[in-house]
Amino acid sequence: MDKSIKTPWQAFKKGLTRGNPRPSGKGRRLIVCHLGSEDGFLEGADMLWVSGTKNPVTDYHSDMDAKTFEFWLEKIVIPKLPPNSVLGTYFVMRKKSDYEFEWH
């Protein structure tokens, strides 16, 4: 056992790890859309699939676009919502450049 390594930074610099490296970000993803509350998930409001089915060369962003999201929301979710429901959404914004942002 090498006892000269005292910090995680030293291990990193020597190419040592404590387990599997982080994934590269490439590959297929499971895309999940669902709705839940303190009462549990809304029955029949789930939409999930494996990314890469439209175009296996591109990343998962081509699989989940605004048209797909709006269809799910308008045709599947809203008709199933109980009266007087409040819908909150969470989106992630990614910086593409100093002047351009992209919603995810």
PyMOL commands that set and color helices and strands:
alter all, ss='L'
color gray80, all
select helices_A, chain A and resi 8-13+60-62+66-80
alter helices_A, ss='H'
color red, helices_A
select strands_A, chain A and resi 30-33+36-37+40-41+47-50+93-95+101-103
alter strands_A, ss='S'
color yellow, strands_A
deselect
rebuild
show_as cartoon
